[in-house]
Amino acid sequence: MLPSRMFFDDMFNDMGVDNKMKCDIYEVDNQVFIEMDAPGYKKEDIKVECNKGNITIKLEHEVKDESNKKYLHRERRMYGKIERTFHIEDMDEESITAEFKDGILVITIQKQDENKNKKFIEIK
């Protein structure tokens, strides 16, 4: 019998660079947290943008000249640009903070009060 991992766990691994940007997104006390692994990157290599409820995280390494190396297998380094975007409903864009420590980027987003954006329509 063939292991199920062979068919399911790795099914989408080669479908893009997003698989190199592993993250967890969770909510605690009306705040949303995005924790993303970015090992090997420096704070200067990371850009976080917010636009209309979308958080975009961009990582960029300088391309290094490694013409003297012939890789037989390579998983550890990825050079160039990679990015990932998440949509977070009802976020307060002014409250977003980001911290990068020990290869982990943590973005904290305060959610807006649901009633703040509600509009009540008068029935005639």
DSSP file with accessible surface (Angstrom, degrees, kcal/mol):
  #  RESIDUE AA STRUCTURE BP1 BP2  ACC     N-H-->O    O-->H-N    N-H-->O    O-->H-N    TCO  KAPPA ALPHA  PHI   PSI    X-CA   Y-CA   Z-CA
    1    1 A M              0   0  234      0, 0.0     0, 0.0     0, 0.0     0, 0.0   0.000 360.0 360.0 360.0 134.9    0.0    0.0    0.0
    2    2 A L        -     0   0  103      1,-0.1     2,-0.1     2,-0.0     5,-0.1  -0.586 360.0-104.3 -83.0 142.8    1.3    3.5   -0.9
    3    3 A P    >>  -     0   0   83      0, 0.0     3,-1.0     0, 0.0     4,-0.5  -0.373  19.3-131.1 -67.6 142.9    1.5    6.1    1.8
    4    4 A S  H >> S+     0   0   80      1,-0.3     4,-2.6     2,-0.2     3,-1.1   0.801 103.7  70.5 -64.3 -26.5   -1.2    8.8    1.6
    5    5 A R  H 34>S+     0   0  141      1,-0.3     5,-1.2     2,-0.2    -1,-0.3   0.870  89.4  62.6 -57.3 -34.9    1.5   11.4    2.0
    6    6 A M  H <45S+     0   0  112     -3,-1.0    -1,-0.3     1,-0.2    -2,-0.2   0.847 115.6  29.7 -60.9 -31.7    2.6   10.6   -1.5
    7    7 A F  H <<5S+     0   0  108     -3,-1.1    -2,-0.2    -4,-0.5    -1,-0.2   0.792 132.8  20.9 -99.6 -32.0   -0.7   11.7   -2.9
    8    8 A F  T ><5S+     0   0  135     -4,-2.6     3,-1.2     2,-0.1     4,-0.4   0.873 112.2  53.2-109.7 -50.8   -2.1   14.4   -0.6
    9    9 A D  T 3 5S+     0   0  102     -5,-0.4     3,-0.3     1,-0.3    -3,-0.1   0.854 121.0  31.5 -62.4 -37.9    0.5   16.2    1.6
   10   10 A D  T > <S+     0   0   67     -5,-1.2     3,-1.1     1,-0.2     4,-0.4   0.294  86.5 110.5-102.6  11.6    2.8   17.2   -1.2
   11   11 A M  T <  S+     0   0  106     -3,-1.2     3,-0.3     1,-0.3    -1,-0.2   0.861  88.4  28.9 -57.5 -39.4    0.2   17.5   -3.9
   12   12 A F  T >  S+     0   0  133     -4,-0.4     3,-1.8    -3,-0.3    -1,-0.3   0.315  86.2 108.1-107.3  10.3    0.5   21.3   -4.1
   13   13 A N  T <  S+     0   0   57     -3,-1.1     3,-0.4     1,-0.3     6,-0.2   0.815  83.1  44.5 -60.2 -31.2    4.1   21.9   -3.2
   14   14 A D  T 3  S+     0   0  159     -4,-0.4    -1,-0.3    -3,-0.3    -2,-0.1   0.289  86.1  95.0 -98.8  14.9    5.3   22.7   -6.7
   15   15 A M  S <  S-     0   0  142     -3,-1.8     2,-0.3     1,-0.2    -1,-0.2   0.407  97.6 -40.8 -89.6   4.9    2.4   25.1   -7.5
   16   16 A G    >   -     0   0   42     -3,-0.4     3,-0.6    -4,-0.1    -1,-0.2  -0.931  64.5 -76.7 158.6 179.7    4.1   28.3   -6.5
   17   17 A V  G >  S+     0   0   57     -2,-0.3     3,-2.4     1,-0.2     4,-0.3   0.605 101.2  88.7 -85.6 -10.5    6.4   30.1   -4.1
   18   18 A D  G >  S+     0   0   77      1,-0.3     3,-1.9     2,-0.2    -1,-0.2   0.808  76.5  68.7 -57.3 -27.5    3.7   30.5   -1.4
   19   19 A N  G <  S+     0   0   40     -3,-0.6    -1,-0.3     1,-0.3     3,-0.2   0.673  93.3  58.7 -67.8 -11.3    4.8   27.2    0.0
   20   20 A K  G <  S+     0   0  105     -3,-2.4     2,-0.6     1,-0.2    -1,-0.3   0.521  95.9  66.8 -90.0  -7.6    8.1   28.8    1.0
   21   21 A M  S <  S-     0   0    0     -3,-1.9    -1,-0.2    -4,-0.3     2,-0.2  -0.675  73.6-174.4-114.3  74.9    6.2   31.4    3.1
   22   22 A K        +     0   0  115     -2,-0.6    15,-2.5    15,-0.2     2,-0.3  -0.468  13.2 164.6 -72.7 137.1    4.7   29.3    5.9
   23   23 A C  E     -A   36   0A  31     13,-0.2     2,-0.4    -2,-0.2    13,-0.2  -0.978  33.0-143.5-150.6 163.3    2.4   31.1    8.3
   24   24 A D  E     -A   35   0A 107     11,-2.4    11,-2.9    -2,-0.3     2,-0.4  -0.981  14.2-165.0-123.7 140.2   -0.2   30.9   11.0
   25   25 A I  E     +A   34   0A  78     -2,-0.4     2,-0.3     9,-0.2     9,-0.2  -0.997  21.2 155.7-126.9 126.8   -3.1   33.3   11.3
   26   26 A Y  E     -A   33   0A  90      7,-2.1     7,-3.3    -2,-0.4     2,-0.4  -0.955  32.3-129.8-147.7 164.5   -5.2   33.4   14.5
   27   27 A E  E     +A   32   0A 106     -2,-0.3     2,-0.3     5,-0.2     5,-0.2  -0.964  22.2 171.5-122.4 135.8   -7.4   35.8   16.5
   28   28 A V  E >  S-A   31   0A  67      3,-2.5     3,-1.2    -2,-0.4    -2,-0.0  -0.975  70.2 -16.0-141.8 126.7   -7.2   36.6   20.2
   29   29 A D  T 3  S-     0   0  146     -2,-0.3     3,-0.1     1,-0.3    -1,-0.1   0.900 128.3 -46.8  47.8  54.0   -9.2   39.3   22.0
   30   30 A N  T 3  S+     0   0   72      1,-0.2    81,-2.4    80,-0.1     2,-0.4   0.725 117.8 109.9  64.3  21.5  -10.3   41.2   18.9
   31   31 A Q  E <   -AB  28 110A  60     -3,-1.2    -3,-2.5    79,-0.2     2,-0.4  -0.984  58.0-145.4-124.3 142.7   -6.8   41.1   17.4
   32   32 A V  E     -AB  27 109A  10     77,-3.2    77,-2.8    -2,-0.4     2,-0.4  -0.893  14.3-161.2-106.1 135.1   -5.6   39.2   14.4
   33   33 A F  E     -AB  26 108A  32     -7,-3.3    -7,-2.1    -2,-0.4     2,-0.5  -0.956   8.0-166.7-118.2 133.1   -2.0   37.8   14.4
   34   34 A I  E     -AB  25 107A   1     73,-2.5    73,-2.8    -2,-0.4     2,-0.5  -0.987   7.5-172.9-115.3 118.8   -0.1   36.7   11.3
   35   35 A E  E     -AB  24 106A  61    -11,-2.9   -11,-2.4    -2,-0.5     2,-0.4  -0.969   8.7-178.8-113.7 119.6    3.1   34.8   12.2
   36   36 A M  E     -AB  23 105A   1     69,-2.9    69,-3.0    -2,-0.5     2,-0.4  -0.970  25.9-128.2-125.0 133.1    5.3   34.0    9.2
   37   37 A D  E     + B   0 104A  80    -15,-2.5    67,-0.2    -2,-0.4   -15,-0.2  -0.623  32.7 164.1 -75.0 130.3    8.5   32.1    9.0
   38   38 A A    >   +     0   0    1     65,-3.6     3,-1.5    -2,-0.4    65,-0.1  -0.386  12.8 178.3-142.0  58.2   11.2   34.1    7.2
   39   39 A P  T 3   +     0   0   97      0, 0.0     3,-0.1     0, 0.0    64,-0.1  -0.362  68.6  21.3 -67.1 140.9   14.5   32.3    8.1
   40   40 A G  T 3  S+     0   0   43      1,-0.3     2,-0.2    37,-0.1    63,-0.0   0.346  99.6 112.0  87.2  -7.3   17.6   33.7    6.5
   41   41 A Y    <   -     0   0   27     -3,-1.5    -1,-0.3    62,-0.1     2,-0.3  -0.657  57.6-139.8 -95.7 155.6   16.0   37.1    5.8
   42   42 A K    >   -     0   0  131     -2,-0.2     3,-1.9    -3,-0.1     4,-0.3  -0.731  30.6-106.1-105.8 162.7   16.9   40.4    7.5
   43   43 A K  G >  S+     0   0  143      1,-0.3     3,-1.6    -2,-0.3    -1,-0.1   0.871 121.4  58.9 -55.1 -35.7   14.4   43.1    8.6
   44   44 A E  G 3  S+     0   0  127      1,-0.3    -1,-0.3     3,-0.0    -3,-0.0   0.681  97.8  60.7 -69.5 -17.5   15.6   45.2    5.6
   45   45 A D  G <  S+     0   0   28     -3,-1.9    15,-1.9    14,-0.0     2,-0.4   0.484  93.7  81.6 -84.9  -4.8   14.5   42.4    3.2
   46   46 A I  E <   -D   59   0B  19     -3,-1.6     2,-0.4    -4,-0.3    13,-0.2  -0.883  51.9-178.0-114.6 134.0   10.9   42.5    4.3
   47   47 A K  E     -D   58   0B 122     11,-2.4    11,-3.0    -2,-0.4     2,-0.5  -0.996   6.4-165.8-126.7 133.5    8.1   44.9    3.3
   48   48 A V  E     -D   57   0B  54     -2,-0.4     2,-0.3     9,-0.2     9,-0.2  -0.984  10.8-175.6-120.5 125.3    4.6   44.8    4.7
   49   49 A E  E     -D   56   0B  92      7,-2.8     7,-2.8    -2,-0.5     2,-0.4  -0.917  10.9-159.6-121.3 148.8    1.8   46.7    2.8
   50   50 A C  E     +D   55   0B  46     -2,-0.3     2,-0.3     5,-0.2     5,-0.2  -0.994  18.1 161.7-128.5 131.2   -1.8   47.3    3.7
   51   51 A N  E >   -D   54   0B 105      3,-2.3     3,-1.5    -2,-0.4    -2,-0.0  -0.853  67.8 -28.7-154.4 111.9   -4.5   48.3    1.2
   52   52 A K  T 3  S-     0   0  169     -2,-0.3     3,-0.1     1,-0.3    -2,-0.0   0.881 127.9 -38.7  52.8  48.2   -8.3   48.0    1.5
   53   53 A G  T 3  S+     0   0   10      1,-0.2    35,-2.8    34,-0.1     2,-0.5   0.470 114.8 115.3  86.3   0.5   -8.3   45.1    3.9
   54   54 A N  E <   -DE  51  87B  59     -3,-1.5    -3,-2.3    33,-0.2     2,-0.5  -0.902  48.2-160.5-107.4 132.3   -5.4   43.3    2.2
   55   55 A I  E     -DE  50  86B   0     31,-3.1    31,-2.6    -2,-0.5     2,-0.5  -0.950  10.6-167.7-107.0 122.3   -2.0   42.7    3.9
   56   56 A T  E     -DE  49  85B  20     -7,-2.8    -7,-2.8    -2,-0.5     2,-0.5  -0.958   3.9-164.2-114.2 128.3    0.8   41.9    1.5
   57   57 A I  E     -DE  48  84B   0     27,-3.0    27,-2.1    -2,-0.5     2,-0.4  -0.953   7.8-170.5-113.0 124.0    4.1   40.6    2.7
   58   58 A K  E     -DE  47  83B  69    -11,-3.0   -11,-2.4    -2,-0.5     2,-0.4  -0.963   4.9-170.2-119.2 132.0    7.1   40.8    0.4
   59   59 A L  E     +DE  46  82B   4     23,-2.9    23,-2.3    -2,-0.4     2,-0.4  -0.964   7.7 179.6-118.4 136.7   10.4   39.2    0.9
   60   60 A E  E     - E   0  81B  99    -15,-1.9     2,-0.3    -2,-0.4    21,-0.2  -0.959   8.8-173.5-144.6 122.3   13.4   39.9   -1.3
   61   61 A H  E     - E   0  80B  18     19,-1.7    19,-1.2    -2,-0.4     2,-0.2  -0.840  35.1-108.9-101.8 148.4   17.0   38.6   -1.2
   62   62 A E        -     0   0  165     -2,-0.3     2,-0.5    17,-0.1   -17,-0.0  -0.545  37.8-110.5 -71.2 143.0   19.7   39.9   -3.4
   63   63 A V        -     0   0  118     -2,-0.2     2,-0.3    16,-0.1    -1,-0.1  -0.647  36.5-150.7 -76.8 123.3   20.7   37.4   -6.0
   64   64 A K        -     0   0  125     -2,-0.5     2,-0.8     2,-0.0    15,-0.1  -0.745  18.8-112.0 -98.4 146.4   24.2   36.2   -5.2
   65   65 A D        +     0   0  135     -2,-0.3     3,-0.1     1,-0.1    -1,-0.0  -0.660  47.1 157.3 -77.0 109.6   26.7   35.0   -7.7
   66   66 A E    >   +     0   0   35     -2,-0.8     3,-2.0     1,-0.1    -1,-0.1  -0.154  22.0 131.8-123.4  37.4   27.1   31.3   -7.1
   67   67 A S  T 3   +     0   0  100      1,-0.3    -1,-0.1     3,-0.1    -2,-0.0   0.712  67.9  62.5 -66.1 -18.8   28.3   30.4  -10.5
   68   68 A N  T 3  S+     0   0  140     -3,-0.1     2,-0.4     2,-0.0    -1,-0.3   0.539  93.5  79.6 -83.9  -3.9   31.1   28.3   -9.0
   69   69 A K    <   -     0   0  112     -3,-2.0     2,-0.6     2,-0.0    -3,-0.1  -0.837  59.5-162.5-106.6 141.0   28.6   26.0   -7.3
   70   70 A K        -     0   0  187     -2,-0.4     2,-0.3     0, 0.0    -3,-0.1  -0.920  19.7-150.2-118.8 101.6   26.8   23.1   -8.9
   71   71 A Y        -     0   0   97     -2,-0.6     3,-0.2     1,-0.2    -2,-0.0  -0.519  19.3-174.1 -74.8 135.4   23.8   22.2   -6.8
   72   72 A L  S    S+     0   0  163      1,-0.4     2,-0.3    -2,-0.3    -1,-0.2   0.727  82.8   1.0 -92.3 -31.0   22.7   18.7   -6.8
   73   73 A H        -     0   0  136      0, 0.0    -1,-0.4     0, 0.0     2,-0.4  -0.943  69.8-171.7-156.2 136.4   19.7   19.5   -4.6
   74   74 A R        +     0   0   93     -2,-0.3    -3,-0.0    -3,-0.2     0, 0.0  -0.971  29.0 134.0-141.6 122.4   18.6   22.9   -3.2
   75   75 A E        +     0   0  133     -2,-0.4    -1,-0.1     3,-0.0     0, 0.0   0.498  62.2  72.6-129.5 -25.5   15.9   23.7   -0.7
   76   76 A R  S    S+     0   0  221      1,-0.1     2,-0.4   -36,-0.0    -2,-0.1   0.846  91.8  44.4 -73.5 -40.2   17.4   26.2    1.8
   77   77 A R        -     0   0   82      2,-0.0     2,-0.4   -37,-0.0    -1,-0.1  -0.883  51.5-176.1-115.6 143.5   17.7   29.4   -0.1
   78   78 A M        -     0   0   54     -2,-0.4     2,-0.3     2,-0.1   -17,-0.1  -0.986  13.1-165.8-134.5 121.1   15.4   31.3   -2.3
   79   79 A Y        +     0   0   49     -2,-0.4     2,-0.3   -19,-0.1   -17,-0.1  -0.730  50.0  35.5-107.0 159.0   16.7   34.5   -4.0
   80   80 A G  E    S-E   61   0B  20    -19,-1.2   -19,-1.7    -2,-0.3     2,-0.4  -0.702 100.7 -32.3  99.2-157.2   14.7   37.1   -5.7
   81   81 A K  E     +E   60   0B 156     -2,-0.3     2,-0.3   -21,-0.2   -21,-0.2  -0.839  51.0 170.0-106.9 139.3   11.2   38.3   -4.7
   82   82 A I  E     +E   59   0B   9    -23,-2.3   -23,-2.9    -2,-0.4     2,-0.3  -0.975   9.7 178.1-137.3 150.2    8.4   36.3   -3.2
   83   83 A E  E     -E   58   0B  92     -2,-0.3     2,-0.3   -25,-0.2   -25,-0.2  -0.989  14.6-164.4-151.3 160.2    5.1   37.7   -1.8
   84   84 A R  E     -E   57   0B  69    -27,-2.1   -27,-3.0    -2,-0.3     2,-0.4  -0.993   9.1-155.1-146.9 140.8    1.9   36.6   -0.2
   85   85 A T  E     -E   56   0B  68     -2,-0.3     2,-0.4   -29,-0.2   -29,-0.2  -0.950   7.4-172.8-123.2 140.4   -1.4   38.5    0.4
   86   86 A F  E     -E   55   0B  24    -31,-2.6   -31,-3.1    -2,-0.4     2,-0.5  -0.970  17.6-139.3-128.4 143.9   -4.1   38.0    3.0
   87   87 A H  E     -E   54   0B  96     -2,-0.4     2,-0.5   -33,-0.2   -33,-0.2  -0.916  18.3-172.0-103.8 125.4   -7.5   39.6    3.3
   88   88 A I    >   -     0   0   16    -35,-2.8     3,-0.7    -2,-0.5     2,-0.1  -0.969  18.7-134.9-119.3 116.0   -8.5   40.5    6.8
   89   89 A E  T 3  S+     0   0  118     -2,-0.5    23,-0.1     1,-0.2   -36,-0.1  -0.389  79.5   4.0 -68.1 145.7  -12.1   41.7    7.3
   90   90 A D  T 3  S+     0   0   56      1,-0.2    22,-3.6    21,-0.1     2,-0.3   0.826  85.1 165.7  53.4  42.1  -12.8   44.8    9.5
   91   91 A M  B <   -F  111   0C  11     -3,-0.7     2,-1.0    20,-0.3    20,-0.2  -0.649  41.0-129.8 -90.5 146.6   -9.2   45.6   10.2
   92   92 A D    >   -     0   0   47     18,-3.0     3,-1.7    -2,-0.3    18,-0.5  -0.828  20.3-163.8 -90.6 101.2   -8.1   48.9   11.7
   93   93 A E  G >  S+     0   0   83     -2,-1.0     3,-0.7     1,-0.3    -1,-0.2   0.767  84.2  59.5 -62.6 -25.3   -5.4   49.9    9.3
   94   94 A E  G 3  S+     0   0  174      1,-0.2    -1,-0.3    -3,-0.1    -2,-0.0   0.688 101.5  55.0 -76.0 -17.3   -3.9   52.5   11.6
   95   95 A S  G <  S+     0   0   35     -3,-1.7    -1,-0.2    15,-0.2    -2,-0.2   0.440  75.7 124.9 -97.2   0.9   -3.3   50.0   14.4
   96   96 A I    <   +     0   0   41     -3,-0.7     2,-0.3    -4,-0.3    13,-0.2  -0.406  33.8 178.3 -70.0 131.9   -1.1   47.5   12.4
   97   97 A T  E     -C  108   0A  84     11,-2.2    11,-2.7    -2,-0.1     2,-0.4  -0.934  10.2-161.6-128.7 154.7    2.3   46.7   13.9
   98   98 A A  E     -C  107   0A  60     -2,-0.3     2,-0.4     9,-0.2     9,-0.2  -0.998   5.8-176.0-138.3 141.5    5.0   44.3   12.8
   99   99 A E  E     -C  106   0A 125      7,-2.3     7,-3.1    -2,-0.4     2,-0.5  -0.999   8.2-160.6-136.8 139.3    7.9   42.8   14.6
  100  100 A F  E     +C  105   0A  46     -2,-0.4     2,-0.3     5,-0.2     5,-0.2  -0.979  24.3 152.8-124.6 119.0   10.7   40.6   13.2
  101  101 A K  E >   -C  104   0A 132      3,-2.2     3,-1.7    -2,-0.5    -2,-0.1  -0.982  63.8  -5.7-149.6 133.4   12.7   38.4   15.6
  102  102 A D  T 3  S-     0   0  145     -2,-0.3     3,-0.1     1,-0.3   -64,-0.1   0.839 127.9 -52.5  53.8  38.5   14.6   35.2   15.2
  103  103 A G  T 3  S+     0   0   18      1,-0.2   -65,-3.6   -62,-0.2     2,-0.5   0.594 115.1 111.3  79.8  10.2   13.4   34.6   11.6
  104  104 A I  E <   -BC  37 101A  67     -3,-1.7    -3,-2.2   -67,-0.2     2,-0.5  -0.972  53.5-153.8-123.3 125.6    9.7   35.0   12.5
  105  105 A L  E     -BC  36 100A   7    -69,-3.0   -69,-2.9    -2,-0.5     2,-0.5  -0.844  11.4-167.9 -95.2 127.0    7.6   38.0   11.3
  106  106 A V  E     -BC  35  99A  37     -7,-3.1    -7,-2.3    -2,-0.5     2,-0.5  -0.976   2.5-171.2-119.7 118.7    4.7   38.8   13.6
  107  107 A I  E     -BC  34  98A   0    -73,-2.8   -73,-2.5    -2,-0.5     2,-0.5  -0.937   5.9-160.8-109.5 129.5    2.0   41.2   12.3
  108  108 A T  E     -BC  33  97A  24    -11,-2.7   -11,-2.2    -2,-0.5     2,-0.5  -0.950   7.9-174.5-114.8 128.9   -0.6   42.4   14.8
  109  109 A I  E     -B   32   0A   0    -77,-2.8   -77,-3.2    -2,-0.5     2,-0.4  -0.984  16.8-143.8-127.7 122.7   -3.9   43.8   13.5
  110  110 A Q  E     -B   31   0A  62     -2,-0.5   -18,-3.0   -18,-0.5     2,-0.3  -0.701  22.9-131.8 -81.2 131.8   -6.6   45.3   15.7
  111  111 A K  B     -F   91   0C  40    -81,-2.4   -20,-0.3    -2,-0.4     2,-0.1  -0.624  20.5-118.9 -83.7 144.8  -10.1   44.6   14.4
  112  112 A Q        -     0   0   41    -22,-3.6     2,-0.2    -2,-0.3    -1,-0.1  -0.447  36.4 -90.8 -76.2 156.3  -12.6   47.5   14.1
  113  113 A D    >>  -     0   0   98      1,-0.2     3,-1.3    -2,-0.1     4,-0.7  -0.491  33.4-135.5 -64.5 128.9  -15.8   47.5   16.0
  114  114 A E  G >4 S+     0   0  122      1,-0.3     3,-0.6    -2,-0.2     4,-0.4   0.850 103.0  55.2 -58.2 -35.4  -18.4   45.9   13.8
  115  115 A N  G 34 S+     0   0   96      1,-0.2     3,-0.4     2,-0.2    -1,-0.3   0.704  92.1  73.0 -73.7 -18.0  -20.9   48.6   14.6
  116  116 A K  G <4 S+     0   0  144     -3,-1.3    -1,-0.2     1,-0.2    -2,-0.2   0.876 104.3  36.7 -64.3 -38.0  -18.6   51.4   13.5
  117  117 A N  S << S+     0   0   87     -4,-0.7    -1,-0.2    -3,-0.6     2,-0.2   0.462  91.9 113.3 -95.8  -2.3  -19.0   50.6    9.8
  118  118 A K        -     0   0  110     -3,-0.4     2,-0.4    -4,-0.4    -3,-0.0  -0.471  48.1-161.8 -73.1 141.3  -22.6   49.6    9.8
  119  119 A K        -     0   0  181     -2,-0.2     2,-0.5     2,-0.0    -2,-0.0  -0.990   7.9-146.9-121.2 131.8  -25.1   51.8    8.0
  120  120 A F        -     0   0  184     -2,-0.4     2,-0.5     0, 0.0    -2,-0.0  -0.861  12.0-144.7-100.4 130.8  -28.8   51.6    8.8
  121  121 A I        -     0   0  142     -2,-0.5     2,-0.3     1,-0.0    -2,-0.0  -0.828  14.4-128.0 -98.7 126.3  -31.1   52.2    5.9
  122  122 A E        -     0   0  156     -2,-0.5     2,-0.5     1,-0.0    -1,-0.0  -0.555  19.5-137.7 -72.8 133.4  -34.3   54.1    6.6
  123  123 A I              0   0  159     -2,-0.3    -1,-0.0     1,-0.0     0, 0.0  -0.805 360.0 360.0 -95.5 126.6  -37.3   52.2    5.3
  124  124 A K              0   0  225     -2,-0.5    -1,-0.0     0, 0.0     0, 0.0  -0.674 360.0 360.0-100.8 360.0  -39.9   54.5    3.6
